[in-house]
Amino acid sequence: MRATATSEERFMRTYQVSGGADAPVVPVERPVPVPAAGHLLVRVKAAALNARDRLIVSGTYTAPVPPGRVPLSDGAGVVAAVGDGVTRFRVGDRVLSGFHPDWIHGPFTGWGDLYGVQRDGWLTEYIAVHERSVAAVPDHLSFEEAATLPCAALTAWSAVDGVGPGDTVLVQGSGGVSVFALQFARLAGARVLATSSSPEKAERLRALGASEVVDYVRTPEWGAAVRELADGRGADLIVEIGGAGTVSQSLDALADGGRISLVGNLASGGGLDLTRFFRRGAALRTITVGSRSDLERMNQVIGRHRLRPVIDRVFPFAAAPDAFAYFEKGAGMGKVVISL
């Protein structure tokens, strides 16, 4: 079925990167796109923020962002129309974005074109995407919950790949990736330790399954504390969020022969000491989110276990700039979502 928006919906509300310091995104009106052959028109119901989005709207992302670009890689919605030749989805199906629009399966071959940078993203009422670039929403999830999955959840899924009973995993903080990593590691039967600077967040991390939580403000040398909690031998896997600023402590916390999944570089600090990696016998793997096939496998597990994402706060579409301001403070736990 090929369809277009109704006469009342020829134009849509959307947000674009402003390039100014006063407002990270500004509302604009654009024509509703018409899906080309092989494409879907998705009526977006929710979109979620990630750490990369702060860099994109502030002009500090690693790649140039054209003026007027629509931000956000993560979204979920309903198929409103389909172009010629579409076979994977029908009008009315619930879908969510894949972080890499063109990475369908197989090994990673490069970052390619990404939403919010080379392509317009999901902070909009409608978006036209190729049918191969989206996956089905797990039946038990709301649109707000589904919108949290494409980047943070899949990054966490890839980061803890291979852990199981008898393993100890360390997650850093209580952001979206860390919370999902905690949930997935516990599903796999691993023991999970965490770091946090907030007693309230520490309690919530324990409620989600963390065995112990180390306060990294009160204990700056938290690596040794984690190692002691991990039976004196250290964690088998560390989900590294801070990068250069925290990897030294992570090496202190890591078991001999352990693994570090590098998913972020958010903490300021010096470079990596490769000699310490050699001495620890450590493996360092950079995480590049995942393919659509990875996303679909993760969604199957989420659906089977009825796992629910942790959402910190939901903002209405009209308050999208407030969502960015709140997210910038980093005070929450879990995901920040914008609902349409």
Salt bridges, closest charged atoms under 4 A:
GLU9 OE2 - ARG43 NH1 2.45
ASP53 OD1 - ARG52 NH1 3.96
ASP102 OD2 - ARG119 NH2 2.63
ASP102 OD1 - ARG132 NH2 3.41
ASP120 OD2 - ARG30 NH1 3.02
ASP120 OD1 - ARG69 NH1 2.93
GLU125 OE2 - ARG13 NH2 2.86
GLU145 OE1 - ARG308 NH2 2.84
GLU203 OE2 - ARG206 NH1 2.81
ASP215 OD2 - ARG218 NE 3.94
ASP231 OD1 - ARG191 NH1 3.93
ASP236 OD1 - ARG233 NH1 3.02
ASP252 OD1 - ARG276 NH2 2.34
ASP256 OD1 - ARG280 NH1 3.02
ASP294 OD1 - ARG297 NH2 2.30
GLU296 OE2 - ARG88 NH2 3.01
GLU296 OE2 - ARG292 NE 3.17
